[in-house]
Amino acid sequence: MDCRTGFVVFLSLIGFTFAVPVKFIDCGSSSGKVDLVDIAPCPSQPCQLHRGDSYSVNVTFSSNVETDTSKAVVHGIIAGVPVPFPIPNDDGCKSGIQCPIQKQQSYSYMNSLPVKTEYPTIKLTVKWELRDKDNNDLFCIKFPVQIVS
Ligand SMILES: *[C@@H]1O[C@H](CO)[C@@H](O)[C@H](O)[C@H]1NC(C)=O
């Protein structure tokens, strides 16, 4: 194997081994600030989500508010139309966050994104919000995905 092939193999091993930060759009995190979004496994972007598989989502953010509750709201935006995207547990305080959430502190929100076998194989945008007790967004992120069979 020559140097260049070795380098490519090395790069793809990195891609499979470590989570790569996902490119996201902030869609109005009014009560917090997003630092990093990780989806695993996602070796190339947009993330390819296989039907029947489950993906881990890790959003690192800091809060500007104190709140004793947090609730996740997830939509799939298909041709401009937001469709509710069910997740197993929408309680942020049971998703890696120790509540009450404090001001100016950093948190990692961890959840899984199950991709049902009956979903169509399309490209869509996932919009993931975490709302504080006043229904403001601790984070609001959008990222493109491709559902594949
Ligand atoms: C989530 O991401 C943060 C930032 O990279 C990291 O410190 C944390 O360990 C991750 N959590 C898990 C459970 O992977």
The ligand as a Gaussian input file, in Angstrom:
#p B3LYP/6-31G(d) Opt

LIG

0 1
 C      -20.840000      14.527000      24.482000
 O      -19.982000      15.479000      23.883000
 C      -19.156000      16.168000      24.830000
 C      -18.348000      17.207000      24.039000
 O      -17.583000      16.599000      23.036000
 C      -18.263000      15.171000      25.546000
 O      -17.476000      15.841000      26.506000
 C      -19.134000      14.122000      26.230000
 O      -18.309000      13.144000      26.826000
 C      -20.065000      13.464000      25.226000
 N      -20.927000      12.540000      25.936000
 C      -20.991000      11.246000      25.602000
 C      -21.835000      10.419000      26.518000
 O      -20.429000      10.777000      24.633000

